[in-house]
């Protein structure tokens, strides 16, 4: 029996991971992406070990990921006077069976795109095709409403529609027309990259400062012959009054001089933040935004995943990772139930509740909540962190976040593959 076609709205990380997963289990699919040409846009993101495991199971191995990023070795929080609050090994060095990767988002995106084209064919991703909504049909099929870059309006019908079209998802808006607007809590991020020598272990993720005023710094490439790597940085300030900004929709390239003054004096013997910023190749300003959780990610034979389902603050470094997990859980449900309504229902029941809770946890600062505690107890400056927050309290705090985000080490290492090698989607019943 020929499997029914699955339409995927959006050719980002979530949509392409879904396409690769469906192809792996034998479910035909097509991706509709609004832009005419995919380009390697963006700066750094992290792929947690639970997501890297899934990429390896898709045949994207360490050699492939090393072309777009670097394995992370350490995760650390540092106070305002440059002293450590918390530090731990990450990935293989922490005892995971899989590495954690810090990657250039655009290059990783292009790796997924090229892999989809190689495996599914050039016509599997239809560029210049924007899904603007959908209609459900009496026979259970779904019609996607599409606008093309050359001005045409199309109606494409398939067995089901996967909305992987990001935080401004038209699929989600159709599914939940009364959803609240995008939520912004007042934090502004300036993101950029600088070629410089990596700090600490040479592959450390460092969060520095306080919850309302911080830097995040980590390399996203292997060092060159001069010992320099592409260093991803995020400079962040939270405004007490969010109305101080006009809106929450901006994402624009800015001059580093527009924000560098917020980090005057952030200089220690191991890091010079103003110098790092001044030598940035490019900088983008954007808000830290998310969406309120919804009660379901499914409407008949339509689902949402990735940012369309759970746009969240990037405080836990797991937005892209969760998008990959979404795709794999969807695939696992189809292995059990076929490309059917039952599979979509199982996917929704498995993920919607727990990941919705994670959205709110990240809104509450996620793992950066330790910076909040330090700020509350000593103003961010200390000589002995153990006198501010005991080691047991710091360790318990981080363990709680890892468990909520799905990468607690013992549980992940002992878990069976999400999709068993060679598994194929079951033939739908009924």
Phi and psi in degrees as a GROMACS rama.xvg file:
@    title "Ramachandran Plot"
@    xaxis  label "Phi"
@    yaxis  label "Psi"
@TYPE xy
-77.306  130.413  UNK-2
-70.7887  145.009  UNK-3
-70.1507  154.913  UNK-4
-77.1024  138.914  UNK-5
-109.34  125.709  UNK-6
-93.4205  136.016  UNK-7
-119.33  120.753  UNK-8
-91.8269  110.295  UNK-9
113.163  124.849  UNK-10
-108.856  36.2609  UNK-11
-86.3014  -160.62  UNK-12
-59.8513  -45.1846  UNK-13
-63.8407  -46.8631  UNK-14
-66.2801  -40.2837  UNK-15
-72.2458  -37.3357  UNK-16
-63.3819  -35.5441  UNK-17
-66.1863  -44.2018  UNK-18
-61.036  -43.4084  UNK-19
-64.9854  -38.5562  UNK-20
-66.9844  -46.0149  UNK-21
-63.5731  -40.4357  UNK-22
-61.8048  -41.3158  UNK-23
-59.6916  -36.5853  UNK-24
-98.1643  7.2159  UNK-25
85.6027  25.52  UNK-26
-106.763  116.165  UNK-27
-62.6691  142.643  UNK-28
-152.54  163.619  UNK-29
-141.324  140.474  UNK-30
-106.722  130.617  UNK-31
-108.781  119.353  UNK-32
-123.268  135.459  UNK-33
-71.1791  -33.5106  UNK-34
-76.9055  151.876  UNK-35
-73.7275  -30.7867  UNK-36
-144.008  128.578  UNK-37
-80.8269  133.872  UNK-38
-129.942  155.478  UNK-39
-76.7683  75.4693  UNK-40
-91.9182  155.961  UNK-41
103.319  -179.405  UNK-42
-122.359  -132.547  UNK-43
-90.2284  147.047  UNK-44
-139.347  162.941  UNK-45
-109.799  142.231  UNK-46
-113.922  111.282  UNK-47
-71.449  161.655  UNK-48
-56.4183  -32.6914  UNK-49
-65.4015  -33.3704  UNK-50
-78.6182  -37.7008  UNK-51
-63.0343  -37.8918  UNK-52
-54.8254  -44.2015  UNK-53
-68.002  -37.7275  UNK-54
-64.5627  -42.2724  UNK-55
-59.4134  -41.7892  UNK-56
-67.1994  -19.7183  UNK-57
-88.0494  0.179742  UNK-58
89.458  10.2954  UNK-59
-97.782  98.0584  UNK-60
-91.3549  -175.337  UNK-61
-60.7505  -36.435  UNK-62
-61.0155  -39.0463  UNK-63
-69.4023  -45.0212  UNK-64
-68.3294  -30.266  UNK-65
-65.6117  -18.4415  UNK-66
-77.4007  -18.1839  UNK-67
-122.772  0.608021  UNK-68
-171.961  -161.58  UNK-69
-145.806  141.427  UNK-70
-64.0371  134.322  UNK-71
-80.2162  140.908  UNK-72
-112.548  -22.9736  UNK-73
-150.151  147.438  UNK-74
-125.38  125.955  UNK-75
-141.842  144.201  UNK-76
-113.506  136.31  UNK-77
-130.214  138.088  UNK-78
-79.122  178.562  UNK-79
-65.5922  -24.2337  UNK-80
-96.8291  14.5897  UNK-81
85.7611  6.98744  UNK-82
-93.3763  144.997  UNK-83
-66.6815  137.176  UNK-84
-96.1454  -44.28  UNK-85
-158.855  138.725  UNK-86
-147.572  142.402  UNK-87
-151.265  153.505  UNK-88
-70.2387  157.768  UNK-89
-129.533  161.206  UNK-90
63.5618  -138.877  UNK-91
-58.8374  -36.0985  UNK-92
-70.2717  -17.8818  UNK-93
-88.391  -7.90379  UNK-94
102.629  3.52008  UNK-95
-68.0161  153.817  UNK-96
-78.7584  -9.0705  UNK-97
-134.572  149.271  UNK-98
-75.1238  165.365  UNK-99
-103.373  140.184  UNK-100
-120.429  137.272  UNK-101
-101.621  120.002  UNK-102
-127.764  157.982  UNK-103
-75.3576  117.086  UNK-104
-55.3969  -45.6249  UNK-105
-65.0088  -41.3504  UNK-106
-68.5504  -37.8073  UNK-107
-64.4475  -42.2052  UNK-108
-57.785  -44.669  UNK-109
-67.5887  -32.9631  UNK-110
-61.946  -44.9227  UNK-111
-63.1277  -43.649  UNK-112
-61.2466  -47.537  UNK-113
-64.448  -35.3864  UNK-114
-66.1895  -40.7377  UNK-115
-62.1619  -46.0207  UNK-116
-62.3161  -42.8596  UNK-117
-63.2687  -39.4027  UNK-118
-90.0125  -37.8402  UNK-119
-101.732  -17.2719  UNK-120
103.954  155.667  UNK-121
-62.4284  -28.323  UNK-122
-83.442  -0.120537  UNK-123
-73.0277  -22.6098  UNK-124
-117.552  112.858  UNK-125
-97.5478  98.2135  UNK-126
-74.9709  155.378  UNK-127
71.2646  24.2003  UNK-128
-126.329  107.734  UNK-129
-104.142  121.209  UNK-130
-77.9105  121.284  UNK-131
-104.926  -5.78743  UNK-132
165.229  -171.619  UNK-133
-154.02  163.883  UNK-134
-129.606  138.649  UNK-135
-94.4014  142.327  UNK-136
-108.181  159.791  UNK-137
-59.7057  -30.8476  UNK-138
-85.5357  6.39835  UNK-139
93.5763  -12.7213  UNK-140
-72.4828  171.163  UNK-141
-129.57  137.819  UNK-142
-109.062  119.348  UNK-143
-87.3739  133.158  UNK-144
-93.9369  123.821  UNK-145
-129.023  136.54  UNK-146
-112.419  132.207  UNK-147
-96.7853  159.607  UNK-148
-63.769  -22.5255  UNK-149
-95.2452  13.4941  UNK-150
94.5249  4.42543  UNK-151
-84.7823  157.548  UNK-152
-116.99  124.764  UNK-153
-120.002  157.066  UNK-154
-128.026  114.119  UNK-155
-116.56  130.932  UNK-156
-112.52  136.871  UNK-157
-145.376  -179.303  UNK-158
-69.7883  -34.1399  UNK-159
-158.034  163.701  UNK-160
-127.256  129.667  UNK-161
-107.527  116.826  UNK-162
-87.0875  105.106  UNK-163
-121.581  41.0715  UNK-164
-103.953  28.1633  UNK-165
80.2986  -174.664  UNK-166
-63.3699  -27.0842  UNK-167
-96.4051  29.3967  UNK-168
-50.6958  122.175  UNK-169
-72.9785  -29.7224  UNK-170
-66.7043  -46.2254  UNK-171
-64.1807  -39.5508  UNK-172
-62.7728  -35.4572  UNK-173
-70.6527  -39.2153  UNK-174
-69.0461  -38.1888  UNK-175
-129.344  73.9054  UNK-176
-64.0344  -19.9233  UNK-177
-99.0185  14.3753  UNK-178
-61.6561  146.751  UNK-179
-65.2626  162.445  UNK-180
-67.8855  168.524  UNK-181
-54.5237  138.658  UNK-182
-96.4637  132.296  UNK-183
-131.789  126.812  UNK-184
-98.2218  5.48548  UNK-185
108.843  -2.55587  UNK-186
-87.6792  134.428  UNK-187
-116.704  133.518  UNK-188
-115.085  138.341  UNK-189
-114.434  119.1  UNK-190
-115.041  141.459  UNK-191
-165.504  -176.718  UNK-192
-137.207  146.187  UNK-193
-137.155  137.386  UNK-194
-84.8393  117.861  UNK-195
-159.369  174.76  UNK-196
-79.4963  131.675  UNK-197
-64.288  154.476  UNK-198
-102.248  168.434  UNK-199
56.0879  -114.811  UNK-200
-74.7065  -11.3647  UNK-201
94.5818  -13.0991  UNK-202
-149.919  60.3736  UNK-203
-108.95  139.4  UNK-204
-94.1925  117.86  UNK-205
-121.6  122.873  UNK-206
-103.504  124.767  UNK-207
-130.883  127.461  UNK-208
120.271  -134.414  UNK-209
-127.398  172.954  UNK-210
-59.2158  -36.1007  UNK-211
-94.3376  -3.21917  UNK-212
-157.171  96.063  UNK-213
-150.274  166.378  UNK-214
-121.229  145.369  UNK-215
-122.2  130.229  UNK-216
-137.814  130.392  UNK-217
-163.779  149.836  UNK-218
-78.7048  149.677  UNK-219
-126.703  18.289  UNK-220
-150.36  160.769  UNK-221
-73.1911  151.2  UNK-222
-61.9153  147.436  UNK-223
-88.6486  -169.549  UNK-224
-65.4669  -17.7345  UNK-225
-95.1209  4.86181  UNK-226
80.2601  9.58178  UNK-227
-101.217  145.705  UNK-228
-127.853  167.743  UNK-229
-79.6692  114.436  UNK-230
-99.6763  118.929  UNK-231
-83.7034  135.739  UNK-232
-137.202  148.502  UNK-233
-129.007  116.897  UNK-234
-100.593  129.377  UNK-235
-136.688  136.717  UNK-236
-134.191  135.738  UNK-237
-106.548  125.071  UNK-238
-85.9532  133.76  UNK-239
-64.071  -31.3997  UNK-240
-114.38  98.7454  UNK-241
-57.6244  -23.2217  UNK-242
-70.274  -4.23318  UNK-243
-65.5284  -18.9444  UNK-244
-105.87  150.732  UNK-245
-70.9768  -37.6787  UNK-246
-158.113  179.215  UNK-247
-116.306  24.2905  UNK-248
-110.206  1.55196  UNK-249
-78.7771  148.532  UNK-250
-156.289  103.05  UNK-251
-144.291  153.771  UNK-252
-75.9448  136.783  UNK-253
-133.095  168.119  UNK-254
-83.9802  140.665  UNK-255
-62.0497  -29.798  UNK-256
-62.1431  -18.126  UNK-257
-70.8391  -20.3711  UNK-258
-138.07  -7.25326  UNK-259
-61.7348  -24.6058  UNK-260
-63.1427  -22.2407  UNK-261
-66.1293  -15.8746  UNK-262
-120.968  21.6735  UNK-263
-58.8742  135.737  UNK-264
85.387  -1.89193  UNK-265
-83.6613  71.3287  UNK-266
-132.959  128.16  UNK-267
-132.867  174.081  UNK-268
-67.0041  -18.6538  UNK-269
-106.256  -5.38872  UNK-270
-160.49  134.099  UNK-271
-119.655  96.2438  UNK-272
-63.6483  -48.4605  UNK-273
-56.6462  -38.3672  UNK-274
-66.138  -41.3437  UNK-275
-59.7819  -43.8507  UNK-276
-67.4442  -44.7586  UNK-277
-58.5376  -30.2983  UNK-278
-95.188  14.4142  UNK-279
-63.4902  140.535  UNK-280
-74.3772  -31.4526  UNK-281
-163.418  156.251  UNK-282
-140.898  139.598  UNK-283
-124.544  137.975  UNK-284
-102.074  131.345  UNK-285
-154.574  155.838  UNK-286
-81.5207  155.026  UNK-287
-88.2576  105.081  UNK-288
-127.748  158.873  UNK-289
-151.148  -173.384  UNK-290
-125.147  147.002  UNK-291
-60.6174  142.282  UNK-292
-61.1664  153.194  UNK-293
-113.495  164.224  UNK-294
-76.6503  -21.9249  UNK-295
-151.499  150.355  UNK-296
-104.006  13.0162  UNK-297
-130.322  142.141  UNK-298
-137.916  96.4591  UNK-299
62.5577  -118.555  UNK-300
-101.902  31.8097  UNK-301
-122.621  133.801  UNK-302
-133.315  165.363  UNK-303
-121.998  151.836  UNK-304
-149.582  174.02  UNK-305
63.5052  -150.03  UNK-306
-61.7543  -25.5105  UNK-307
-62.0774  -31.2043  UNK-308
-92.4699  -38.6931  UNK-309
-147.262  51.3045  UNK-310
-54.1126  126.075  UNK-311
-138.188  158.426  UNK-312
-57.1722  142.174  UNK-313
-82.0276  25.238  UNK-314
-70.4645  -22.5443  UNK-315
-100.894  2.23448  UNK-316
52.9836  41.341  UNK-317
-137.202  17.6088  UNK-318
-64.8949  -50.9894  UNK-319
-67.0879  -38.1091  UNK-320
-60.4624  -43.9985  UNK-321
-66.5684  -33.2844  UNK-322
-61.6809  -41.1267  UNK-323
-66.6045  -42.5624  UNK-324
-60.5015  -42.8701  UNK-325
-52.6176  -49.5405  UNK-326
-60.1352  -40.7279  UNK-327
-72.4594  -38.1529  UNK-328
-64.8744  -40.3927  UNK-329
-58.6077  -45.2387  UNK-330
-60.911  -42.2842  UNK-331
-62.3562  -38.5503  UNK-332
-66.0157  -34.4298  UNK-333
-73.5943  -31.3194  UNK-334
-59.8704  -38.4391  UNK-335
-80.7416  -42.4318  UNK-336
-113.294  -3.88795  UNK-337
79.389  176.09  UNK-338
-77.4021  81.8119  UNK-339
-141.636  167.838  UNK-340
-57.9176  -37.4805  UNK-341
-61.551  -36.901  UNK-342
-66.118  -43.2884  UNK-343
-65.9399  -37.168  UNK-344
-65.4585  -41.8638  UNK-345
-64.9188  -40.8424  UNK-346
-58.5188  -47.9574  UNK-347
-62.2009  -44.4889  UNK-348
-67.4581  -29.6033  UNK-349
-75.3805  -40.8628  UNK-350
-110.42  -33.1779  UNK-351
-57.2012  -49.3616  UNK-352
-63.9547  -55.3589  UNK-353
-61.5129  -40.2955  UNK-354
-74.4081  -31.4265  UNK-355
-61.5959  -37.8836  UNK-356
-65.1424  -34.7896  UNK-357
-67.2578  -35.0203  UNK-358
-55.7057  -48.2323  UNK-359
-69.5193  -33.0183  UNK-360
-65.8384  -41.8169  UNK-361
-67.1952  -35.4466  UNK-362
-61.7021  -29.284  UNK-363
-86.4844  20.1707  UNK-364
95.7063  -7.08662  UNK-365
54.3213  -139.753  UNK-366
-67.0987  -17.9476  UNK-367
-74.0514  -1.55196  UNK-368
-58.2711  -24.1809  UNK-369
-61.1337  -33.132  UNK-370
-64.7299  -37.2821  UNK-371
-59.1688  -47.2131  UNK-372
-61.6443  -43.3483  UNK-373
-63.3797  -42.3841  UNK-374
-62.4732  -43.102  UNK-375
-65.261  -35.8872  UNK-376
-90.7162  -26.9259  UNK-377
-146.035  5.35058  UNK-378
78.3828  10.2428  UNK-379
93.1062  -5.37154  UNK-380
-118.96  131  UNK-381
-158.507  161.04  UNK-382
-103.297  -38.6866  UNK-383
-126.843  104.252  UNK-384
-63.6542  -29.5988  UNK-385
-63.7699  -27.2003  UNK-386
-78.2644  -15.8066  UNK-387
-95.4953  -50.7844  UNK-388
-135.139  114.767  UNK-389
-58.5724  151.102  UNK-390
-55.0119  -39.1982  UNK-391
-62.771  -37.8538  UNK-392
-68.9712  -39.8201  UNK-393
-65.1579  -44.4527  UNK-394
-64.4401  -42.2943  UNK-395
-65.0577  -37.9688  UNK-396
-60.8701  -48.0102  UNK-397
-68.6951  -37.0804  UNK-398
-62.1794  -38.6131  UNK-399
-63.0005  -39.3897  UNK-400
-69.1084  -43.1403  UNK-401
-60.0965  -40.7131  UNK-402
-63.6132  -42.8753  UNK-403
-66.5435  -34.5056  UNK-404
-87.1612  -5.01951  UNK-405
88.5695  16.7374  UNK-406
-129.326  36.9493  UNK-407
-62.9975  129.719  UNK-408
-61.587  -48.819  UNK-409
-64.4765  -43.1603  UNK-410
-65.0871  -42.7948  UNK-411
-67.4452  -45.7228  UNK-412
-62.5658  -31.1585  UNK-413
-92.3033  -6.31324  UNK-414
-75.551  142.367  UNK-415
-67.7968  157.513  UNK-416
-55.2875  141.766  UNK-417
-58.4149  -42.7023  UNK-418
-125.478  119.545  UNK-419
-65.1794  146.81  UNK-420
-54.1675  131.161  UNK-421
80.1456  -0.800716  UNK-422
-65.6624  144.825  UNK-423
-125.515  155.455  UNK-424
-64.1327  137.696  UNK-425
-67.1884  157.797  UNK-426
-76.6251  121.636  UNK-427
-57.3271  142.704  UNK-428
-93.2742  153.238  UNK-429
